[in-house]
Amino acid sequence: MPETVTVTLDNSEYLHALIAGSLRRASAREKGRKNYYGAQSADSELLDLIGSVGECVVAKHLDRFWAGAGLFRGEDVGEYQVRTTTYDSGHLVLNKNDSDDKKYILVCVNSGVGKIRGWMYARDGKQEKYWKDMSGRGGAFYVPQSDLRPISTLKSPSVDNEF
């Protein structure tokens, strides 16, 4: 098992994440967007909330600004993509259309406490050995936590703060 970084959101951070998830779901509903890879409506509602909590956890750990609701199909935290699950032994789930050159971070959450399990470039996770159809909706790449890079190896590009 790779290193785990545990991050606890305080009540205001947790509420911010839940509100952001709710705003995402409301926006998707208003625009008639389809649910995530065939997920049922109730699942999509939960996925937006869970995903927002995971993003907030990563932002807090990396000390990065997190806008919350964000942009549809935009970056989740800075230049990173975040995948979140409520399963402590969950996998980093990658889809065929995920950008190969982006870094994807796995977070396992439970009531505002997140365990950052590691990260991987999508191109490294899109291997036949990871392909499974766990949901009956066409399949995805399920990367086990043991194959992820430690979060301590995540290198962020330098930030230019000049105005």
C-alpha positions as CSV (number, residue, x, y, z in Angstrom):
1,M,0.0,0.0,0.0
2,P,1.5,3.4,-1.0
3,E,1.7,6.2,1.5
4,T,-1.6,7.8,2.5
5,V,-2.1,11.4,3.4
6,T,-5.1,12.0,5.6
7,V,-6.8,15.5,5.4
8,T,-9.7,16.5,7.6
9,L,-11.9,19.3,6.3
10,D,-13.2,21.7,9.0
11,N,-17.0,22.4,9.0
12,S,-16.8,25.4,6.7
13,E,-14.6,23.6,4.2
14,Y,-16.9,20.6,4.2
15,L,-20.0,22.8,3.8
16,H,-18.2,24.6,0.9
17,A,-17.6,21.3,-0.8
18,L,-21.1,20.1,-0.4
19,I,-22.6,23.4,-1.7
20,A,-20.2,23.2,-4.7
21,G,-21.4,19.7,-5.5
22,S,-25.0,20.8,-5.2
23,L,-24.3,23.7,-7.6
24,R,-22.7,21.4,-10.1
25,R,-25.7,19.0,-10.0
26,A,-28.2,21.9,-10.4
27,S,-26.2,23.3,-13.4
28,A,-26.1,19.9,-15.0
29,R,-29.8,19.4,-14.5
30,E,-30.6,22.9,-15.9
31,K,-28.4,22.2,-19.0
32,G,-29.8,18.7,-19.5
33,R,-26.4,17.1,-19.2
34,K,-26.3,13.3,-19.2
35,N,-25.3,11.5,-16.1
36,Y,-21.8,10.2,-15.6
37,Y,-21.1,7.2,-17.9
38,G,-24.7,5.9,-17.5
39,A,-25.1,6.4,-13.8
40,Q,-28.6,6.7,-12.5
41,S,-29.8,10.2,-11.4
42,A,-29.5,9.5,-7.7
43,D,-25.9,8.2,-8.3
44,S,-25.0,11.4,-10.2
45,E,-26.2,13.5,-7.3
46,L,-24.1,11.7,-4.9
47,L,-21.1,11.6,-7.3
48,D,-21.1,15.4,-7.5
49,L,-21.1,15.8,-3.7
50,I,-18.4,13.1,-3.2
51,G,-16.3,14.5,-6.0
52,S,-16.4,18.0,-4.6
53,V,-15.3,16.8,-1.2
54,G,-12.4,15.0,-2.8
55,E,-11.3,18.0,-4.7
56,C,-11.5,20.2,-1.6
57,V,-9.3,17.7,0.3
58,V,-6.7,17.8,-2.4
59,A,-6.8,21.6,-2.6
60,K,-6.3,21.8,1.2
61,H,-3.4,19.4,1.1
62,L,-1.6,21.1,-1.8
63,D,-2.5,24.6,-0.4
64,R,-4.1,25.5,-3.8
65,F,-7.1,27.7,-4.4
66,W,-10.3,25.7,-5.1
67,A,-13.2,27.6,-6.7
68,G,-15.7,24.9,-5.9
69,A,-18.3,24.5,-8.6
70,G,-15.6,25.2,-11.2
71,L,-16.0,24.9,-15.0
72,F,-17.6,21.9,-16.7
73,R,-14.8,19.7,-18.0
74,G,-12.2,22.0,-16.5
75,E,-9.3,21.2,-14.2
76,D,-10.4,20.1,-10.7
77,V,-7.6,21.6,-8.5
78,G,-5.0,23.7,-10.3
79,E,-3.7,21.5,-13.2
80,Y,-4.8,18.3,-11.5
81,Q,-7.8,16.0,-12.0
82,V,-9.2,14.3,-8.9
83,R,-11.1,11.1,-8.7
84,T,-13.0,10.3,-5.5
85,T,-14.5,7.2,-4.0
86,T,-16.2,6.4,-0.7
87,Y,-14.5,2.9,-0.8
88,D,-11.4,2.8,1.4
89,S,-9.9,0.2,-1.0
90,G,-11.2,1.9,-4.1
91,H,-9.4,2.2,-7.4
92,L,-8.4,5.2,-9.5
93,V,-11.0,5.0,-12.3
94,L,-9.9,6.3,-15.7
95,N,-12.0,6.5,-18.8
96,K,-10.9,6.2,-22.4
97,N,-11.5,9.9,-23.1
98,D,-9.5,11.1,-20.1
99,S,-6.5,13.3,-21.2
100,D,-3.4,11.2,-21.4
101,D,-1.1,14.0,-20.2
102,K,-3.0,15.0,-17.1
103,K,-2.3,13.9,-13.6
104,Y,-5.1,12.1,-11.8
105,I,-5.2,11.9,-8.0
106,L,-7.2,9.3,-6.0
107,V,-9.0,10.3,-2.8
108,C,-11.1,8.1,-0.6
109,V,-13.5,10.1,1.5
110,N,-15.8,9.7,4.4
111,S,-17.7,12.6,6.1
112,G,-15.2,15.3,5.3
113,V,-12.1,13.2,5.9
114,G,-10.1,12.3,2.8
115,K,-7.3,9.9,2.4
116,I,-5.1,10.8,-0.6
117,R,-3.9,7.5,-1.9
118,G,-1.6,8.6,-4.8
119,W,-1.6,9.7,-8.4
120,M,-0.9,8.6,-12.0
121,Y,-0.8,10.1,-15.5
122,A,-3.9,8.8,-17.4
123,R,-1.6,7.4,-20.1
124,D,0.0,5.1,-17.6
125,G,-3.3,3.9,-16.3
126,K,-4.9,3.2,-19.7
127,Q,-3.4,-0.3,-19.9
128,E,-5.3,-3.5,-20.8
129,K,-4.5,-5.1,-17.5
130,Y,-6.6,-2.4,-15.7
131,W,-9.6,-2.6,-18.0
132,K,-12.8,-3.9,-16.3
133,D,-16.5,-3.6,-16.7
134,M,-17.3,-3.4,-13.0
135,S,-20.6,-1.5,-13.5
136,G,-22.1,-3.1,-16.5
137,R,-22.0,0.2,-18.3
138,G,-19.1,-0.4,-20.8
139,G,-16.0,-0.5,-18.7
140,A,-13.2,1.7,-17.5
141,F,-9.6,1.4,-16.3
142,Y,-9.4,0.5,-12.6
143,V,-6.0,1.2,-11.3
144,P,-5.3,-0.3,-7.8
145,Q,-3.9,1.9,-5.1
146,S,-0.7,-0.2,-5.0
147,D,0.2,0.9,-8.5
148,L,-0.2,4.6,-7.8
149,R,2.7,7.0,-7.3
150,P,3.0,8.5,-3.8
151,I,1.4,11.9,-3.5
152,S,4.8,13.2,-2.2
153,T,6.2,12.7,-5.7
154,L,3.7,15.0,-7.3
155,K,5.6,17.8,-8.8
156,S,3.7,21.0,-9.4
157,P,4.9,23.5,-12.0
158,S,6.4,26.6,-10.6
159,V,3.8,29.3,-10.1
160,D,4.5,32.8,-11.5
161,N,3.1,35.3,-9.1
162,E,4.2,38.4,-11.0
163,F,1.5,40.8,-12.0
